[in-house]
């Protein structure tokens, strides 16, 4: 088990999007976020107290979590001095990057010498089956996005919190590093061998009570040429009964792909739903989640209202305005 609370390491993150792992922990497990550690040139700021390693240790932090999700998931050489110092200060290290802490000889040597632990959460620990597409009891909801990092995880977590508050049966199913670090469980989907990805989602969302909802953490985008594969695995392995469309309206291009513009919500709907109905012919698009963090409140409310009228679907920013509309849509199915 990863020891809490955490010191969130932002390194030299070039922007807030790059710090999405740390942001997720701050927003959904604030009690676990003691403070942040930023290197020179870091452009991300969580609004937490900037701490030295010694200050964080004195404040009770037990694990330094790499809160950065960079392209390719690499452990930067520029970070190494801090990571080594953290081990020597008595911190465990936790990372969800594709590059593994356990594959870095210098970190392994220092961890062994200091008795500290290295936690790589992006390592599959189960022998997942190949998907069979068989119908499972219970219900499932999946958020699909016009792009990566548009709020799919926040949508599922906000809906999970709302459903639990109402006394409904619901489980958030983590499929990425941030969700796993928040909840302590899940499938690191993009680290699963391709042939077993859909099967791992079936394994994650097994038979359940007829009135139980699995809220599956979305990944990637069907329209993102780098990461569309994980989205397909979620759509077919999850066999969702309900799709939520997720969108960030102020984005100028696909994340990391300046030459690609975002699709419209209509295009997302008309692409994702037929694919979902391959595995579950009864699937429906039930709502729209808008990430309005870069909009004023008036702008956000106006955009949601216009989108709802245009698309004929309940639309909200579930983190900013609450997930009630989206949960109502599930309850109506």
Secondary structure, DSSP 8 states (H G I E B T S, - for coil): ---SSEEEEEET-SSSGGGHHHHHHHHH-GGGEEEEEE-TT-----SS-B--HHHHHHTT--EEEE----TT----GGGHHHHHHHHHHT-EEEE-SSS-GGG-HHHHHHHHHHT--EEESSS--S----------SSEEEEEEESSSSSSHHHHHHHHHHHHHHTT-EEEEE--SHHHHHHHS----GGGS-HHHHHHHHHHHS----TTEEEEE---S-TT-TTTHHHHHHHHHHHT-SEEEEEE-TT-SSBTTBTT-----HHHHHHHHHHHHHHH-TT-EEEEEEE--TTS-HHHHHHHHHHHHHHHTSEEE-TTTT-SHHHHHHHHT-
